[in-house]
Structures are given as structure tokens and as C-alpha cells.
Amino acid sequence: MILIFDASIEGFTVGLFQPDGKLLHQITNEDAYSHTQWLVPTIQQLLKHCDINFKQLNKIITTKGPGSFTGIRVGLATAAGFQAALNIPVIAVNTLTALSYAWLETAQKTSPIFHTVLDTKCKEVYHQTYNFTGEHITAQTEPVSIPLDQLKEIATDELIITHPTSAVLLKDMPITTTPLTLTGILKASHNIQPSDLQPLYVRPANVAQPKKLA
């Protein structure tokens, strides 16, 4: 059995898949601040619902960002804990790539070159350019954090894909929104070897420095 979960955007989703890629069940919690408290209990709830115990898991797939700093840390720490306890492989995938594959699940038309972006919550977007051929996606650039004006210069007439939570920031641009799906994460994991679970940060955390005492 394959356990897949994401906590890199807002809230989290966990799901259990058969080895052939068939989804057995998934649970979503849309509370943006819920992953610290509820991610592990929800995974336990998922396995109980499917009458599966942890020892029956063969692989874990999760996202490593870019996205929510807290969500990424919680997700990867959870995956690392299971990896150590169960001694099974864990694959961490690029959130932007997973979102791109999620879009392909329902895309009515395709574009050879497209851009996948997410709101950084700091008036910029996480951005990566992809090339689409057949059923495969290939990254053409590294993930970066860029201002909106730069995105407009880069994208021009090409397709821009984003998550619904980023739509407000991009309201003045021609975008296509898609939710991040667990099957998108699964497809993004193909041909990726188990990783060291390092987060994919492309900008520093937005943390204020403590004030110096007078």
C-alpha cells in the first residue's frame, strides 16, 4: 500500500493507494493551520477506515515544496518519522510539478509550454516553467520566487496554472486553476528515487527578527 499526503499549500490531504495506483480513500482538512495538530491523527484515521495497519505500507509519497514553510516542515518531518519507524522508502516531490500533473487530469487542451505558480503570501509567486509532450511533463527552469510583474513578462501569451488559493493574487492575469490532487502527486513521483526529505525552499522564511532590548 502507498500512503500519499500533502501539507504544502493550505490544510492537508491524505490518501491510501493500492500498488497499481488505485485510490482507496482520502481525507482532506482545509484548515490552513491544522497540519501540526491533525496530520498524524488523520493518517491514523485513514488507515483505520481502510482496515490497513502501518506495517502494510510499502511506500510513502509527499510534497517538499515550494509552499507553506510550516506545512512543508510538518509534512516532511511526519514522512521522516514513518520512514524511520517502518523502514520503507519515502519520495518527496516538487509541489509545482505535482500541481502540473493534477491539471493534466482534467485539461481540455494542452500547451507545449506552460507556467505553474503559487502565491508566496509575500506579494510574489513561486514559479516554474514546464514543457508538455504526450503524457509527460519536463521542467524547463528551476523553481524560483518572482514578482508578479516579472511573471507577466515571462508568461506573455502562454498558459499559467495555479492553485485556487492563489487566484486572488493573480486576478488580473489569464490563469487556469486546479486543485492539487493526490494522483497528481503520485504521477509526479514516477522515476524519482527515494530522497533525503530536504524541503524545497526557494526564498527565505518570512520571519520577523526579535527586537533588541534597550
C-alpha positions as a LaTeX table, in Angstrom:
\begin{tabular}{lrrr}
\hline
Residue & $x$ (\AA) & $y$ (\AA) & $z$ (\AA) \\
\hline
Met1 & 0.00 & 0.00 & 0.00 \\
Ile2 & 1.10 & 3.56 & $-0.74$ \\
Leu3 & 0.42 & 6.44 & 1.65 \\
Ile4 & 0.35 & 9.86 & $-0.05$ \\
Phe5 & $-0.16$ & 13.19 & 1.66 \\
Asp6 & 0.34 & 16.91 & 1.07 \\
Ala7 & 0.56 & 19.79 & 3.53 \\
Ser8 & 2.48 & 22.25 & 1.36 \\
Ile9 & $-0.27$ & 24.66 & 0.29 \\
Glu10 & $-3.11$ & 25.12 & 2.79 \\
Gly11 & $-4.52$ & 22.49 & 5.11 \\
Phe12 & $-3.69$ & 18.94 & 4.09 \\
Thr13 & $-4.92$ & 15.88 & 2.23 \\
Val14 & $-4.02$ & 12.26 & 2.96 \\
Gly15 & $-4.86$ & 9.22 & 0.86 \\
Leu16 & $-4.20$ & 5.50 & 0.60 \\
Phe17 & $-3.45$ & 3.89 & $-2.76$ \\
Gln18 & $-3.09$ & 0.33 & $-3.92$ \\
Pro19 & 0.24 & $-0.58$ & $-5.59$ \\
Asp20 & $-1.47$ & $-0.30$ & $-9.01$ \\
Gly21 & $-2.33$ & 3.35 & $-8.32$ \\
Lys22 & $-6.00$ & 2.89 & $-7.42$ \\
Leu23 & $-7.17$ & 5.30 & $-4.72$ \\
Leu24 & $-8.85$ & 3.53 & $-1.81$ \\
His25 & $-9.80$ & 6.54 & 0.29 \\
Gln26 & $-8.71$ & 10.10 & 1.04 \\
Ile27 & $-9.40$ & 12.69 & 3.72 \\
Thr28 & $-8.99$ & 16.46 & 3.34 \\
Asn29 & $-8.73$ & 19.08 & 6.09 \\
Glu30 & $-8.98$ & 22.58 & 4.63 \\
Asp31 & $-7.99$ & 24.43 & 7.82 \\
Ala32 & $-4.79$ & 26.25 & 6.90 \\
Tyr33 & $-3.37$ & 25.78 & 10.42 \\
Ser34 & $-4.45$ & 22.21 & 11.07 \\
His35 & $-1.50$ & 20.11 & 9.92 \\
Thr36 & 0.61 & 20.42 & 13.07 \\
Gln37 & $-2.13$ & 19.01 & 15.27 \\
Trp38 & $-4.13$ & 16.81 & 12.93 \\
Leu39 & $-1.94$ & 15.38 & 10.15 \\
Val40 & $-0.80$ & 12.25 & 12.01 \\
Pro41 & $-4.19$ & 11.55 & 13.67 \\
Thr42 & $-5.84$ & 11.88 & 10.26 \\
Ile43 & $-3.40$ & 9.40 & 8.75 \\
Gln44 & $-4.29$ & 7.01 & 11.57 \\
Gln45 & $-7.99$ & 7.60 & 10.86 \\
Leu46 & $-7.41$ & 6.91 & 7.15 \\
Leu47 & $-5.68$ & 3.58 & 7.78 \\
Lys48 & $-8.37$ & 2.53 & 10.25 \\
His49 & $-11.08$ & 3.35 & 7.70 \\
Cys50 & $-9.33$ & 1.15 & 5.12 \\
Asp51 & $-8.62$ & $-1.60$ & 7.67 \\
Ile52 & $-4.89$ & $-1.26$ & 7.00 \\
Asn53 & $-2.11$ & $-1.17$ & 9.58 \\
Phe54 & 1.16 & 0.72 & 9.28 \\
Lys55 & 3.15 & $-2.46$ & 8.64 \\
Gln56 & 1.22 & $-2.95$ & 5.40 \\
Leu57 & 2.56 & 0.31 & 3.95 \\
Asn58 & 5.23 & $-0.19$ & 1.26 \\
Lys59 & 5.93 & 3.41 & 0.28 \\
Ile60 & 5.18 & 6.99 & 1.30 \\
Ile61 & 4.96 & 9.93 & $-1.13$ \\
Thr62 & 4.67 & 13.53 & $-0.02$ \\
Thr63 & 5.42 & 17.05 & $-1.24$ \\
Lys64 & 8.55 & 19.04 & $-0.38$ \\
Gly65 & 7.51 & 22.50 & $-1.58$ \\
Pro66 & 7.69 & 25.21 & $-2.58$ \\
Gly67 & 4.74 & 26.32 & $-0.48$ \\
Ser68 & 3.86 & 26.88 & 3.16 \\
Phe69 & 7.04 & 26.77 & 5.26 \\
Thr70 & 5.23 & 25.30 & 8.26 \\
Gly71 & 3.25 & 22.81 & 6.19 \\
Ile72 & 6.36 & 21.60 & 4.36 \\
Arg73 & 8.28 & 21.11 & 7.61 \\
Val74 & 5.41 & 19.23 & 9.25 \\
Gly75 & 4.84 & 17.04 & 6.19 \\
Leu76 & 8.48 & 16.10 & 5.75 \\
Ala77 & 9.01 & 15.52 & 9.48 \\
Thr78 & 5.99 & 13.22 & 9.50 \\
Ala79 & 7.30 & 11.32 & 6.48 \\
Ala80 & 10.76 & 11.02 & 8.07 \\
Gly81 & 9.23 & 9.65 & 11.27 \\
Phe82 & 7.33 & 6.97 & 9.38 \\
Gln83 & 10.42 & 6.17 & 7.32 \\
Ala84 & 12.48 & 5.58 & 10.43 \\
Ala85 & 9.78 & 3.56 & 12.18 \\
Leu86 & 8.72 & 1.41 & 9.22 \\
Asn87 & 11.97 & 1.27 & 7.21 \\
Ile88 & 10.17 & 1.94 & 3.92 \\
Pro89 & 11.08 & 4.27 & 1.03 \\
Val90 & 9.80 & 7.85 & 1.03 \\
Ile91 & 9.63 & 10.02 & $-2.07$ \\
Ala92 & 9.27 & 13.80 & $-1.82$ \\
Val93 & 8.09 & 15.62 & $-4.96$ \\
Asn94 & 8.09 & 19.21 & $-6.15$ \\
Thr95 & 4.69 & 20.76 & $-5.34$ \\
Leu96 & 4.65 & 22.75 & $-8.60$ \\
Thr97 & 5.26 & 19.60 & $-10.63$ \\
Ala98 & 2.52 & 17.74 & $-8.75$ \\
Leu99 & 0.13 & 20.65 & $-9.40$ \\
Ser100 & 1.00 & 20.49 & $-13.09$ \\
Tyr101 & 0.13 & 16.79 & $-13.26$ \\
Ala102 & $-3.09$ & 17.47 & $-11.35$ \\
Trp103 & $-4.05$ & 20.00 & $-14.04$ \\
Leu104 & $-3.46$ & 17.40 & $-16.75$ \\
Glu105 & $-6.13$ & 15.15 & $-15.22$ \\
Thr106 & $-8.91$ & 17.48 & $-16.37$ \\
Ala107 & $-7.23$ & 19.65 & $-19.02$ \\
Gln108 & $-9.40$ & 20.17 & $-22.10$ \\
Lys109 & $-6.46$ & 21.36 & $-24.15$ \\
Thr110 & $-2.74$ & 21.35 & $-23.69$ \\
Ser111 & 0.03 & 23.84 & $-24.30$ \\
Pro112 & 3.62 & 22.86 & $-25.20$ \\
Ile113 & 4.97 & 25.44 & $-22.75$ \\
Phe114 & 3.19 & 26.47 & $-19.57$ \\
His115 & 3.91 & 28.11 & $-16.23$ \\
Thr116 & 2.87 & 26.79 & $-12.83$ \\
Val117 & 2.76 & 29.28 & $-9.96$ \\
Leu118 & 1.74 & 29.56 & $-6.31$ \\
Asp119 & 1.24 & 32.61 & $-4.11$ \\
Thr120 & 4.19 & 33.05 & $-1.72$ \\
Lys121 & 1.99 & 35.22 & 0.57 \\
Cys122 & 4.68 & 37.91 & 0.23 \\
Lys123 & 3.46 & 39.64 & $-2.96$ \\
Glu124 & 5.44 & 37.25 & $-5.15$ \\
Val125 & 4.82 & 33.86 & $-6.72$ \\
Tyr126 & 6.68 & 30.59 & $-6.75$ \\
His127 & 7.23 & 29.93 & $-10.43$ \\
Gln128 & 8.46 & 27.16 & $-12.70$ \\
Thr129 & 8.22 & 26.72 & $-16.47$ \\
Tyr130 & 7.33 & 23.31 & $-17.92$ \\
Asn131 & 7.25 & 21.62 & $-21.29$ \\
Phe132 & 4.44 & 19.16 & $-22.07$ \\
Thr133 & 4.81 & 16.29 & $-24.55$ \\
Gly134 & 2.37 & 13.39 & $-24.67$ \\
Glu135 & 1.64 & 12.46 & $-21.06$ \\
His136 & 4.95 & 13.68 & $-19.68$ \\
Ile137 & 5.98 & 16.99 & $-18.12$ \\
Thr138 & 9.55 & 18.25 & $-18.13$ \\
Ala139 & 10.76 & 21.22 & $-16.09$ \\
Gln140 & 12.41 & 23.88 & $-18.25$ \\
Thr141 & 13.52 & 26.10 & $-15.37$ \\
Glu142 & 14.33 & 25.79 & $-11.68$ \\
Pro143 & 11.65 & 26.85 & $-9.17$ \\
Val144 & 12.08 & 30.48 & $-8.13$ \\
Ser145 & 10.22 & 33.24 & $-6.32$ \\
Ile146 & 9.49 & 36.22 & $-8.58$ \\
Pro147 & 7.38 & 39.43 & $-8.52$ \\
Leu148 & 4.10 & 39.50 & $-10.45$ \\
Asp149 & 5.49 & 41.97 & $-12.97$ \\
Gln150 & 8.25 & 39.55 & $-13.85$ \\
Leu151 & 5.73 & 36.72 & $-14.27$ \\
Lys152 & 3.78 & 38.86 & $-16.74$ \\
Glu153 & 6.96 & 39.43 & $-18.75$ \\
Ile154 & 7.87 & 35.73 & $-18.73$ \\
Ala155 & 4.47 & 34.20 & $-19.43$ \\
Thr156 & 3.22 & 36.59 & $-22.17$ \\
Asp157 & 0.59 & 34.52 & $-24.05$ \\
Glu158 & 1.45 & 31.15 & $-22.50$ \\
Leu159 & $-0.73$ & 29.18 & $-20.13$ \\
Ile160 & $-0.49$ & 29.93 & $-16.40$ \\
Ile161 & $-1.63$ & 27.23 & $-13.96$ \\
Thr162 & $-2.20$ & 27.87 & $-10.28$ \\
His163 & $-4.00$ & 26.58 & $-7.21$ \\
Pro164 & $-7.41$ & 28.13 & $-6.35$ \\
Thr165 & $-5.94$ & 29.68 & $-3.19$ \\
Ser166 & $-3.60$ & 31.77 & $-5.39$ \\
Ala167 & $-6.31$ & 33.03 & $-7.72$ \\
Val168 & $-6.92$ & 36.31 & $-5.85$ \\
Leu169 & $-3.30$ & 37.42 & $-6.24$ \\
Leu170 & $-3.42$ & 36.60 & $-9.96$ \\
Lys171 & $-6.90$ & 38.00 & $-10.63$ \\
Asp172 & $-5.67$ & 40.39 & $-13.33$ \\
Met173 & $-3.93$ & 37.61 & $-15.30$ \\
Pro174 & $-5.33$ & 34.89 & $-17.59$ \\
Ile175 & $-4.96$ & 31.85 & $-15.33$ \\
Thr176 & $-6.27$ & 28.31 & $-15.08$ \\
Thr177 & $-6.86$ & 26.99 & $-11.57$ \\
Thr178 & $-6.65$ & 23.39 & $-10.45$ \\
Pro179 & $-6.64$ & 21.72 & $-7.04$ \\
Leu180 & $-3.59$ & 19.74 & $-6.02$ \\
Thr181 & $-4.63$ & 16.08 & $-6.20$ \\
Leu182 & $-3.04$ & 13.02 & $-4.66$ \\
Thr183 & $-3.00$ & 11.34 & $-8.07$ \\
Gly184 & $-1.06$ & 14.36 & $-9.35$ \\
Ile185 & 1.48 & 13.78 & $-6.58$ \\
Leu186 & 1.63 & 10.09 & $-7.49$ \\
Lys187 & 2.31 & 10.86 & $-11.16$ \\
Ala188 & 4.96 & 13.42 & $-10.22$ \\
Ser189 & 6.77 & 10.72 & $-8.22$ \\
His190 & 7.35 & 8.46 & $-11.23$ \\
Asn191 & 11.05 & 7.93 & $-11.99$ \\
Ile192 & 12.08 & 9.70 & $-8.77$ \\
Gln193 & 14.25 & 7.82 & $-6.31$ \\
Pro194 & 13.63 & 7.90 & $-2.55$ \\
Ser195 & 15.01 & 11.21 & $-1.30$ \\
Asp196 & 16.66 & 12.64 & 1.80 \\
Leu197 & 13.50 & 14.62 & 2.56 \\
Gln198 & 15.06 & 18.04 & 2.27 \\
Pro199 & 12.49 & 20.85 & 1.84 \\
Leu200 & 12.46 & 22.75 & $-1.44$ \\
Tyr201 & 12.74 & 26.34 & $-0.25$ \\
Val202 & 13.27 & 28.96 & $-2.95$ \\
Arg203 & 13.00 & 32.03 & $-0.69$ \\
Pro204 & 13.79 & 32.72 & 2.98 \\
Ala205 & 11.06 & 32.31 & 5.57 \\
Asn206 & 9.02 & 35.42 & 6.32 \\
Val207 & 10.04 & 35.68 & 9.97 \\
Ala208 & 10.48 & 38.96 & 11.79 \\
Gln209 & 13.66 & 39.38 & 13.80 \\
Pro210 & 13.15 & 39.91 & 17.55 \\
Lys211 & 13.60 & 43.48 & 18.74 \\
Lys212 & 16.81 & 44.23 & 20.63 \\
Leu213 & 16.45 & 45.18 & 24.24 \\
Ala214 & 17.24 & 48.77 & 25.01 \\
\hline
\end{tabular}
